[in-house]
Amino acid sequence: MNLMRGSQDDQLDALFRAYREACSTPEPSVHFMPQLWRRIESRQSFTFSFRRMANALVTAAVAATVCLGIYTTIRRSDAAFYSQSYVEALAEASTIDTDLVAPARLEISQAPLE
Amino acid sequence: MRVDFELIKRAQAGDNAAFNEIVLAYRKRILGTITRVIARPEDVEDVAQEVFLRLYFSLDQLRTAEVFEPWLYRLTVNAAYDYLRKQRRRPEYRMSDLSEQQVLMADATAGGKVEHDDQYQKKIRESVDALLGAVSEADRILLMLKEVEGLSLKELEKIYQVNENALKVRLFRARQRVLKAFGASTKGKEPARAG
């Protein structure tokens, strides 16, 4: 087999074939399996802590939601406040100062006609 | 298939001994593929362990036995690809060096007899690594699986999850890019030989 003869395609194929023969599959080392299991266990413990943290966060979020719900319900029970219309509520909130704004009075005096 | 689906089911159910058996059945093959793809012997075991680590944590997603091997190959390809992307500091392969190696290869095979000694094999490995160093990681892996691992188009379709035509186009383009680098290297060599 001459790798440098023929078309470039053939040369490339020959080179790949030679490469396949030249690359021997390495034997796994004795540490392969123990290291793999160590990595699996380490990832598992990380996943476990992450999951625990996520669970704690979810629980806290649910508790906060429940508290907010209860608080909102209590506020809503003040029915009188919510039964007013917008105009009524506005009128109650800003009372007109009657001292300053008195009703206008028109006084018409009749002068004697000359 | 090197293992039966029962073993995979047991591993899915959390049987570590079953998973161990799966690893033992496939590790040599996976190591071989990774060796050829990443071309760095010192990191081969690390990448292979990453493959089996991913397998361990995603095994419960496997539904049918027939997709196990393509799926394991896909994990291998992805791990090798991730590794190659991290190792962007690949050595610069100069085409003049490549040509020199090819001259040596040609000299070694001039008598029509291939000398399978360590030196020759080393040169071959360096030549192909240099050639594939000139193309992208994706092209490198695809060509390795097709040309060196000898996977069929059907197998590659399952691994890459693309149809045959798209795969053929990708293979053709990848090969064209390698051929271009190969052509450039041989062109660079000719004047030297002539002179």
Interface residues (C-beta under 8 A of the other chain):
Chain A: M1 N2 L3 M4 Q8 D9 Q11 L12 D13 L15 F16 A18 Y19 R20 E21 A22 C23 T25 P26 E27 P28 S29 H31 F32 M33 Q35 L36 R39 I40 R43 T47
Chain B: N20 V23 L24 R27 K28 R29 L31 G32 T35 R36 P41 V44 E45 A48 Q49 F52 L53 Y56 F57 Q102 M105 A106 T109 A110 G112 V114 H116 Y120 Q121 K122 I124 R125 S127 V128 L131 L143 E147 V148 G150 R175 V178 L179 F182 G183 T186
